[in-house]
């Protein structure tokens, strides 16, 4: 089993899409020679799956997920708030 925890580039990162794609490519490269039957991929994706404005990056993420046979489970979060990261003291999420 492979457990992969990520912190992908946030929206304020210069050249974000390129950095994001580079991170995903590095992840694929890192695990390409591993033999595993299961993979759990989580962490802070810094991507809003409910927002349709970033379709180019959405296609890249979907291709990445298909390559690793990943299933998104964000639909298990409450519909009214699918935020997976929050800092109560600063209001960051």
C-alpha positions in Angstrom: 0.0 0.0 0.0 1.2 3.5 -0.8 0.1 6.5 1.3 0.8 9.8 -0.4 0.3 13.1 1.5 0.5 16.2 -0.6 0.4 20.0 -0.3 -0.1 21.3 -3.8 0.4 24.9 -4.9 -2.3 27.4 -3.8 -4.1 29.9 -6.0 -1.6 32.7 -5.1 1.4 30.7 -6.4 3.0 32.3 -9.5 2.6 30.1 -12.5 0.3 27.9 -10.4 -1.0 25.6 -13.1 2.5 24.8 -14.3 3.7 24.2 -10.7 0.6 22.0 -10.0 1.2 19.9 -13.1 4.9 19.6 -12.3 4.0 18.4 -8.8 1.6 15.7 -10.2 4.2 14.6 -12.7 6.8 14.3 -9.9 4.4 12.2 -7.9 3.8 9.9 -10.8 7.6 9.6 -11.3 8.2 8.9 -7.6 5.8 6.0 -7.5 6.2 4.6 -11.0 8.6 1.9 -9.9 6.8 0.9 -6.8 4.8 -2.3 -6.6 1.5 -1.7 -4.8 -2.1 -2.8 -4.9 -3.6 0.1 -3.1 -2.9 3.9 -2.9 -4.4 6.5 -0.7 -3.7 10.0 -1.9 -4.7 12.9 0.3 -3.6 16.2 1.8 -4.2 19.7 0.7 -4.9 19.7 -3.0 -5.6 23.5 -3.0 -8.2 22.9 -5.7 -11.9 23.6 -5.5 -13.6 20.7 -7.2 -17.0 22.5 -7.1 -15.7 25.5 -9.0 -15.9 25.2 -12.8 -13.7 28.1 -13.6 -10.4 26.1 -13.8 -11.3 23.5 -16.3 -7.8 23.1 -17.7 -6.4 22.1 -14.3 -9.5 20.0 -13.7 -8.7 17.9 -16.8 -5.1 17.4 -15.6 -6.3 16.3 -12.2 -8.8 13.9 -13.7 -6.2 12.4 -16.0 -3.8 12.0 -13.0 -6.6 10.3 -11.0 -7.3 7.9 -13.9 -3.6 7.1 -14.3 -3.5 6.0 -10.7 -7.0 4.6 -10.6 -8.0 7.0 -7.9 -11.5 7.7 -6.8 -12.5 11.1 -5.5 -14.3 11.0 -2.2 -15.1 14.7 -1.7 -18.7 13.8 -2.1 -18.6 12.3 1.3 -18.3 15.8 2.8 -21.4 17.9 3.7 -22.9 19.6 0.6 -23.0 23.0 2.4 -19.3 23.0 3.3 -16.8 20.8 1.6 -13.8 22.7 3.0 -11.2 20.2 4.1 -8.8 22.6 5.7 -9.6 25.4 8.2 -7.8 27.4 10.8 -10.4 28.7 13.3 -8.1 31.4 14.7 -7.3 33.1 11.4 -10.4 32.1 9.4 -8.2 30.5 6.7 -9.8 27.7 4.8 
